[in-house]
Amino acid sequence: MPEPLDAMFERARQHQAAGLDRSHALHLASFEARVEQWPSGWGNDFGALIFGDFNPPDQALRFDRLGISIQPENLTNTVVRSALTVLEARVSVSEKSVAAVKDAARRLNLLVGILSWANQGAAARWWSYVTHHTSSAVSFKLGDHNPDALLTLIELLPPEARTRVTAALYWLREPRSMLFELHRAEHLSVYAGYWNAFECLVDAADLLIPRSRMSKAAKTEAIRTRLTRSKVL
């Protein structure tokens, strides 16, 4: 019998051979492995945590249209460390499969969206061992890599450029999760943060070395030329 990790990597290689890129193949294989390791305590249901800064209900909630029940007991010692209330949710599924888990996730997303909307958009989230990646934090020692030198360079910038570089530093760090924030999805947030940081740095560079501005006609012609070379037009 192959070791679980070996089996997962073999499955990832099969997904790559079928046309998926390496990252997608690894994530899908890991997802499939977690589905196969269905916790025995869930029985034939899909288990999740619903959490936020709300008060627990007085009794169990049942949303029959979605096949979801929520227990009223506030849980402690869970992976969620940043919410006042963490409740157990169970979602009925027809089978223990990737497709069934995706359908359960769709219903949970709809429910927490409704619960948030009904309360002025307050934060309401869900987490499950099967669907959510564990977090991985960057390990470092505070003070490494000469932050004083970086600060000196930033202080040499003109005020407007310095403001934009400071904004870029904010977008670089803000979306990243910490080790115990296992419930916080960060992939799209990190991507958006890096994009915002890039735009801030472009603005700063434009202030330091202004680019010549193209006329509208010149921009249109440049785009048309690029598309023609790419055989789009």
N, C-alpha and C positions, 0 to 999 in steps of 0.2 A: 504494500500500500504506500503510495507517495505521501510525503509530508504535506500538510495543508498549504504551506507557503509555496512549495514546489508545484502543487496542483494549480494554485492561483496563477502563478507565472506561466505555466503551460497554457492555461486558458487564455491569458492575456496574449500570448504568442499566436494562438488560434484566431483571436479577434483581429490582431494586426494582419495576419495572413488574409483575413476576409476583407481588409480595406480600411480598418480604423487606424488612426494615428496612435503612437505609443501611449500618450497620456490618456486618451479616451479608452484604449484597450485595458490599461491597468486599472482605471477607475471602475470600469464595467465589471472586470473580473473580481475586483474587491467587493463590489456591490453584490454580485451573484454569490460569493462565498459567505457574506453575512446573511443573505436570505437562507442559504442552506443550513446555517447555524441558528436557526429559529429558536429563541429561548423557550424552554419547556413550560415556563410559567405563563406564557401567553396563551397556551392552548391553541385553539383554531382562530384566535383573534390577532390583530396587529396591535402592538403596544406602543404608546407614545406618551410624552409628557407635554402638557399644556401649561404655560407659565406666563406670568406678568405681575404687575403691581396692582392686583385686584383682590377683593375679599372672596374667600371660597363660598360656594353656594351652600345653602342649608341642607340640601339633600342631593343625591346623585342626579345629574342631568342626562336626559336621553334625547338624542336627535335622530328619530327613526328614519327620516328622509335620507339621512347620510349614513345611517348604521353606526353611529358613534355614541358612546356613553362616556361620561366624565364623573369620576368619583370625587366626593367633597373633602376628603382628608388632605390636609396640606402636608406634603412630603418633605422630609429633611434628608441631608446627606446624599443628594443627587448630583449629577454633573452640572446642574444649573446653580450658579452661585450669585446671580445678580438680580433675582426676582424675589418679591415678597411672598409670592404664592406659586407652588408647583403642584399640579394635580395629575393623577394618572388618567389616561384616556385609552379606551379600547375601541378598535375599529373592526367591524365584521368584514372578513374577506372570504372569497370563495375557495381559495387555495393558497398554498405557501409558495409563491412564485414572484419573479420580478414584475410581471404585468400586474399581479394583484397588489403588490406593494405600491407601485406607481399609482394605481387607482385609489388606494387608501390615502396616499399623500395628497392627491388631488382633492379628496373630500375634506381632509384636515385643513388644507390651505383655504378652502372655501369657508369652513367653519370659523377659523381664527380671523379671517377677514370680516365675516359678519359680526363676530363678537367685538372686534375692534370698532367697526363702523357704528354699532349700536351704542358705543360709549365714547363718542367724540374722537375716534381715531386713536384711542389709547393703545399702547403697545401690548400685543398678544402674540405669542409665538408657540411653536411646537418643536419637539426634538425626539428623535428615535435612534436607537443604537444601529438599526439596520440601514437607515437612509442617510444619516449624517456622519461626515468624516470626523475622526478625532482630531483635535487641534495639535498643531506643532508650532512651538514658539522658537524664535531665534535666541540662542544662548549667547550672552555677552557679559563683559564686566564693565560696569559704568565707569566712564572716564577713559576707556581705550580709544585708540585711533585719533588721538590729539584733537579733541573738540575745540580747544582754545585757538588752534591755528585756523580751523574752519570759521570760528566766530570772528576772528580778526579779518579774514577775507570778506565775510559778509558785511562787516562794518565799514569796509572801504567803498562799498557800493553807494551810489546816489540813493536818496530816500525812497523814491518811487520804485526803483529796481529792487531795493532791499525788501520793500513790502511784498513784492511778488515772489521773491525767493523764500521769504518767511511763509507765505501762503503755500508754496510748493512743499516746504518741509512739513506743514500741517497735513496736506493731502497724502504725503508719503507714509505717515505714521498712523493717522486716524483710523483707517479701515482694518488694520491688523488686529487679530485677536491674541489674547494671552493664553497661557497653557491651560488654565482652568475654565476658560470660556469655550467649552466644548460645544455649546449649543449655538455659537455665533457663526453663521455662514459668512465666509469672507471672500470667496473667489471673485464674484462679480464686483464686490465692493472694492477689493484691492485693485482690480483692473481699472475701475472708474477713478479710484484715487490716483493711480499712476498717470492716467490720462489727464486729470485735472492738474497734477503737478507738472506734467510736460507743457501744458498750455500756459501755466504761470511762468515757467522758465523761458518759453518762447517770447512771452510779453516782456520779460526782463531783458532778454537779449535784444529785442527790438528797441527798447529804451536806450540801451548802451550803444548799439550800432544800428541805427535806423536803416531799414531797407527801403530801396526805391519802390514807390507805389506804381503798380500797373494800372492803366486805364481799363475801363470795363470792356472795351473792344479788344484790347490786348489780352485780357484774361480769357475772354471767350475764344479767341484764336488759339491761345496756348492750350486750353482744354480740348478744343477740336483736334489740334495736332496730336496731342497725347493719345486721345481716343482712337484716332486714325491709325497711329503706329501700333496700338494694341489690338487693332482689327475689330474694335467695337463698332465703329461706324463704317 
